[in-house]
Amino acid sequence: MSSTGWRVHFTRQENSELRRTLALYEEAIRRLTLENQALRQGTTVVPLPIGTSAATDT
């Protein structure tokens, strides 16, 4: 693989890894936001398994 080809391959791989990391951070922030809203409203905070979208007991 040429030097340029290797750099492109490495950059694409790094980009994919960064996108996965970003998705994890987005999910963590979303969950914390839902938990914070529930706590401020005085509702029950229910821990969520990964991949679900409801955070409060309504």
Secondary structure, DSSP 8 states (H G I E B T S, - for coil): --HHHHHHHHHHHHHHHHHHHHHHHHHHHHHHHHHHHHHHHT-EE----TT----EE-
